[in-house]
Amino acid sequence: MKWLWCCLLPLFLQAAPGEPAPAATPVIKLTSLDWPPYTGADLPQQGEVTQFLRTLFGELGYQLQVDFLPWPLAVARVHSGKEGHLGYFPEYPLASPDYLQTIAIGYSELGLVERRDHPLLLTDARQLAGLRFGVVQDYLNMVKLDLLIAAGELKPQISQSDRANVLKVLKGELDAAVIDNRVLQYLLVHDKEIQPGAAKLQFSQSLKEHKSLHLVLKNTAQNVELIKKINQKIGQYKTRFLTPSLK
């Protein structure tokens, strides 16, 4: 009888009337891309920015789910809202009535990758008109460069990834390509196809631009309140703990 009571007691407690079931932790769904070391499905903790946001949302009482997609699809998935994604990251400063933007969750040094034996030494983005240079599809670049591209004054080659552009520069198919400095350094060390030629490449001293990184949410009444909480929490982290790249 004692054995039977011990076995039935957990069932009795679980089914006791009037006891509310434990509340499930609400899930926040975001999209991102493979952009190491900042974000990536196969990186430790899915990248340093993802780790930061996961900790932040955890302290706000949410579980974070991140789906890693090609960048155009990551943005489109949020814009459609059909699969419940509230936002995407990391994004450079963005002015759009469709989206809300947090305060900075990181920083990026944007510039060009070039060959060491052919440094560009450019002083103006217009000088790229005489060169073969690459950008990644749907990425934001340096502000002046994007204005010149939009005006048709510059015509870059468009690739699907930073990695593809770096390989083109390494092989001499491009003179330069726009890239984040830390993304370049990661590829030079970790990419098996790029690493053997890493000594031939460098981050150019030409046309550099520093940008902040942000989490972007769809512009809804609910997200207006959520982003206030996120910004308050980011502000607390700035005085407590951030990885070096996020300071």
Disulfide bonds with the S-S distance in Angstrom:
none
